[in-house]
Amino acid sequence: MQKKVFECSIDYIQVMDENGNIDANLMPKDVDDNKIVEMYKYMLFARNLDSKTLSLQRQGRADTFAPLLGEEASQIGVAFAMRKDDYLIPAFRQHGIYLARGLPIKSYFLYWKGYEEGNATAKSINALPIIVPVATQMPHGAGVAFTQKYLGRDVVAVAYVGDGGTSEGDFYEAINFAGVNKLPFIAIIENNQWAISIPRNKQTAAETLAQKAVAVGIKGIQVDGNDVIGVYKVVKDAIDNSKNGPTVIECVTYRMSMHTTADDPTKYRSDSEVKAWAEKDPLKRVRAYLVKKGLWNDDLEKKTTEEQLAQIDKAVEEAETFKADPKSMFENIYSFMPEVLKDEEDSAVAANFWQ
């Protein structure tokens, strides 16, 4: 006997195309032009923050940094869909969503100057600290989701991972655990086509990354990751459905800049590839839509940019005059301090080793 026991398909969603045209049939009912303007402002803010941080790093005023240029929609769309009490579990390129969730810009720059205080303030917006090891944040996210379900709270854990991270065991373990326990967990795959210098087609033979959800029995969906409204829609739908279990969302986007400031992408990818993706720029399409509707113009762009840069410059100044407390390296690690760590802190204070 032979019979088909299972088959599946993965849906692809795009609400706003590259030219700023809207598919009215997919447009979320709670998204109006005012919200689109606000989304655009935060996307612009994220890009301006990104540019400033890159400049500071090149001047030796910030640590090694991972730019988000080109991935603004995959973060701002998620930020607008998340509720206040939902948890963010980031990787290392999510400063756009941190910004939109309300992290003080000063705290952001403190982190990139190497101060623990910068990471510690992430808890004020229900966010875990920046996670650099690839995909290790995914089990953390599943654990946060498990806790929320155990406590009976209507709270979703939203975890970010890159396309390369989906090849790691931590990714599979997290989504498998989330599926078995029907957790309120959303895995956002920022598929920016490159894991440092390794292209997406060297990561997996799977036609989509979203279909990896199928192996563990949960929903997977693919979205145009440069479409902020499309990203908003699929995340909002996943949150609304979170009581029924987790969702894997693949945001198809592109890393327009380097992997980190320690990387040179010209060594492994062509200019023609970058130019082709530049036509799909997430800001370009939203701006085209707003201009056509008479809601945006060059003067507004200039005024908004100047206001944002002023906020950024003020935060940089505050961060560069900040006096760190050396105790923070001990006191911002655990929710409570283990005795062994307290002994180390006491010894350091007694020796006054940081003077």
C-alpha positions in Angstrom: 0.0 0.0 0.0 1.2 3.5 -0.7 -0.6 6.7 0.3 0.2 10.3 0.9 0.2 11.0 4.6 1.1 14.7 4.6 1.7 17.6 2.3 1.9 21.3 2.9 2.3 24.7 1.3 3.7 28.1 2.5 1.9 31.3 1.8 3.7 34.5 0.8 2.3 37.9 1.8 2.9 41.3 0.3 0.6 44.2 1.0 2.7 47.1 -0.4 4.8 46.5 -3.4 8.1 48.1 -4.5 6.3 51.1 -6.0 4.1 51.9 -3.0 0.9 50.2 -4.4 -1.4 48.6 -1.8 -3.3 45.3 -2.2 -6.6 46.5 -0.6 -7.7 42.9 -0.1 -4.8 42.3 2.3 -4.7 45.7 4.0 -5.2 45.3 7.8 -8.3 47.1 9.0 -6.4 48.8 11.8 -3.8 50.4 9.6 -4.7 53.9 8.3 -2.6 56.6 6.7 -1.7 58.1 10.1 -0.2 54.8 11.2 1.7 54.5 8.0 3.2 57.9 8.5 4.3 56.9 12.0 5.8 53.7 10.7 7.7 55.6 8.1 9.0 58.1 10.7 10.4 55.2 12.8 11.9 53.5 9.7 13.6 56.8 8.9 14.7 57.1 12.6 16.2 53.6 12.6 18.1 54.4 9.4 19.4 57.7 10.8 20.4 55.9 14.1 22.1 53.2 12.1 24.1 55.7 10.0 25.2 57.7 13.1 26.4 54.5 14.9 28.4 53.4 11.9 30.0 56.8 11.8 30.9 56.6 15.5 32.3 53.1 15.1 34.6 54.2 12.3 35.8 57.0 14.5 36.6 54.6 17.3 33.7 55.9 19.5 31.7 52.7 19.4 32.3 48.9 19.4 32.0 46.5 16.4 28.5 47.1 15.1 26.0 45.3 12.9 24.2 47.7 10.6 20.5 47.2 9.8 20.4 49.2 6.5 17.7 47.7 4.3 16.0 45.7 7.1 13.9 48.5 8.7 10.5 47.2 7.7 11.3 43.8 9.2 11.7 45.5 12.5 9.3 48.5 12.6 6.4 46.3 11.3 7.0 43.9 14.1 7.3 46.7 16.7 4.0 48.2 15.7 2.2 44.8 15.9 3.6 43.9 19.3 1.7 44.9 22.4 3.3 46.6 25.4 3.6 43.5 27.6 4.9 41.2 24.8 8.6 40.2 25.1 11.3 40.9 22.5 14.1 38.4 22.3 16.6 40.0 19.8 19.7 38.8 18.0 22.3 41.5 17.4 20.9 43.7 14.6 17.6 44.8 16.1 18.2 48.4 17.1 15.2 49.5 15.0 12.7 47.5 17.0 14.5 48.5 20.3 14.0 52.2 19.2 10.3 51.7 18.3 9.7 49.8 21.6 11.0 52.8 23.5 14.5 52.0 24.6 16.2 55.3 25.4 18.8 56.2 22.7 21.3 57.0 25.4 21.1 53.3 26.6 21.6 52.1 23.1 24.9 54.1 22.8 26.0 53.0 26.3 25.8 49.4 25.1 27.9 50.2 22.0 30.5 51.8 24.2 30.7 48.6 26.2 28.8 49.6 29.3 26.6 47.1 31.1 24.1 49.8 32.0 23.1 50.0 28.4 22.0 46.4 28.3 20.4 46.5 31.7 17.8 49.0 30.7 16.4 46.7 28.0 14.2 45.1 30.7 12.2 48.3 31.0 10.7 47.6 27.6 10.3 43.8 28.1 13.3 43.0 26.0 16.3 40.7 26.5 19.8 42.1 25.9 21.5 41.9 22.6 22.5 38.3 21.8 25.6 37.8 19.6 26.1 34.0 19.6 24.1 32.6 16.6 20.6 31.4 17.5 21.3 30.8 21.2 18.5 33.3 21.9 15.9 31.0 20.4 15.6 28.6 23.4 15.6 31.7 25.7 12.6 33.0 23.7 10.8 29.6 24.0 11.5 29.7 27.7 10.0 33.2 28.1 6.9 32.0 26.2 6.6 28.9 28.4 6.7 31.1 31.5 4.0 33.4 30.2 1.7 30.4 29.4 2.5 28.9 32.8 1.5 32.2 34.5 -1.6 32.4 32.5 -0.7 35.7 31.0 -1.8 36.9 27.5 1.8 37.7 26.5 3.7 36.6 23.4 7.5 36.1 23.1 8.9 37.4 19.8 12.4 36.1 18.9 14.6 37.2 16.0 17.0 34.9 14.2 18.9 35.3 10.9 18.8 33.0 7.9 22.1 31.4 9.0 20.7 30.9 12.5 18.0 28.6 11.1 20.8 26.1 10.4 21.6 25.9 14.1 20.3 23.2 16.5 19.1 25.9 18.9 16.6 27.1 16.3 15.0 23.7 15.8 15.0 22.9 19.5 13.2 26.2 20.3 10.5 25.8 17.7 10.0 22.1 18.5 9.6 22.8 22.2 7.2 25.7 21.4 5.2 23.5 19.1 4.9 20.6 21.5 3.7 22.9 24.3 1.6 25.2 22.0 3.5 28.2 23.3 2.7 31.9 22.6 6.0 32.2 20.6 6.8 33.9 17.3 10.1 33.2 15.5 11.0 36.0 13.2 13.5 34.9 10.6 15.2 38.0 9.1 16.3 36.4 5.9 18.7 39.0 4.6 20.2 36.5 2.1 23.7 36.4 3.7 25.1 34.9 6.9 28.3 36.9 7.0 29.8 35.7 3.7 27.7 32.6 3.3 24.7 33.0 0.9 21.3 31.8 1.7 21.5 28.9 -0.9 24.5 27.5 1.0 22.5 27.3 4.3 19.7 24.9 3.2 18.2 23.1 0.2 14.7 24.1 1.5 12.8 26.3 -1.0 11.8 28.6 1.9 13.0 29.0 5.5 9.4 29.3 6.7 8.7 25.7 5.8 11.1 24.6 8.5 8.1 25.2 10.8 6.3 22.3 9.1 8.8 19.7 10.5 7.8 20.6 14.1 4.0 20.9 13.4 3.6 24.6 13.6 2.5 27.3 11.2 5.0 28.9 8.9 4.5 31.9 6.6 6.7 34.0 4.3 6.4 37.8 3.9 8.0 40.5 1.9 10.3 41.7 4.6 10.7 45.1 2.9 7.0 45.7 3.2 6.3 47.2 6.6 2.5 46.7 6.3 2.9 43.1 5.3 5.2 42.4 8.2 2.8 44.2 10.5 -0.1 42.1 9.2 1.5 38.6 9.6 2.9 39.4 13.1 -0.5 40.8 14.2 -2.2 37.7 12.9 0.3 35.5 14.7 -0.2 37.3 18.0 -4.0 37.0 17.6 -3.5 33.3 17.1 -0.9 32.8 19.8 -3.2 31.0 22.1 -3.3 28.2 19.6 0.4 27.9 19.4 3.6 29.4 17.8 4.3 30.8 14.3 7.5 31.0 12.3 7.6 34.1 10.0 10.2 34.4 7.3 10.8 38.1 6.4 12.5 38.1 3.0 14.7 41.1 3.0 18.3 42.1 2.2 21.3 43.3 4.2 22.3 46.4 2.2 25.4 47.1 4.4 28.1 44.9 5.9 27.4 42.0 8.3 29.3 43.9 10.9 31.9 46.7 10.8 34.6 43.9 10.9 33.3 42.7 7.5 33.9 43.8 3.9 30.9 42.6 1.7 32.6 43.7 -1.5 34.8 40.6 -1.2 31.9 38.1 -1.7 28.9 39.8 -3.4 28.4 41.8 -6.5 27.4 45.4 -6.9 24.6 44.4 -9.3 23.0 42.2 -6.6 23.0 45.1 -4.1 21.6 47.5 -6.7 18.8 45.1 -7.6 17.7 44.9 -4.0 18.1 48.7 -3.6 15.0 49.0 -5.9 13.1 47.2 -3.2 14.2 49.6 -0.5 11.6 49.5 2.4 11.7 53.3 2.9 11.5 54.1 -0.8 8.2 52.3 -1.2 6.5 53.8 1.8 7.7 57.3 0.9 6.3 56.8 -2.6 2.9 55.9 -1.2 2.8 58.8 1.2 3.9 61.3 -1.4 1.2 60.1 -3.8 -1.4 60.6 -1.0 0.0 64.1 -0.3 1.1 63.1 3.2 4.8 63.5 2.8 7.2 65.8 1.0 10.9 66.9 0.9 10.3 69.6 3.6 8.8 67.1 6.0 11.6 64.6 5.3 14.2 67.3 6.0 12.5 68.6 9.2 11.9 65.0 10.6 15.5 64.0 9.8 16.9 67.1 11.6 14.7 66.5 14.7 15.8 62.8 14.8 19.5 63.6 14.3 19.2 66.2 17.1 17.9 63.5 19.5 20.6 61.1 18.4 23.4 63.7 18.9 22.0 64.5 22.4 22.1 60.8 23.3 25.6 60.5 22.0 26.7 63.4 24.2 25.0 61.9 27.2 26.6 58.5 26.6 30.1 60.0 26.1 30.0 61.9 29.4 28.5 59.0 31.3 30.5 57.7 34.3 30.1 53.9 34.5 29.7 52.1 37.8 32.2 49.2 37.7 29.8 47.3 40.0 27.4 47.0 37.0 29.5 44.1 35.6 28.5 42.1 38.7 25.0 43.4 39.4 23.4 43.3 35.9 24.1 39.6 35.2 21.5 37.7 37.3 18.0 38.5 38.6 19.7 37.8 42.0 23.3 37.8 42.8 24.8 34.3 43.6 27.1 34.2 46.6 30.1 33.4 44.5 29.6 36.5 42.4 29.0 38.6 45.5 32.4 37.4 46.8 34.0 38.5 43.6 32.4 41.9 43.8 33.4 42.4 47.5 37.0 41.4 46.6 37.1 43.8 43.7 35.7 46.7 45.8 38.1 45.9 48.6 41.1 45.9 46.2 39.7 49.0 44.5 41.0 47.4 41.3 39.3 49.7 38.9 41.0 52.8 40.2 
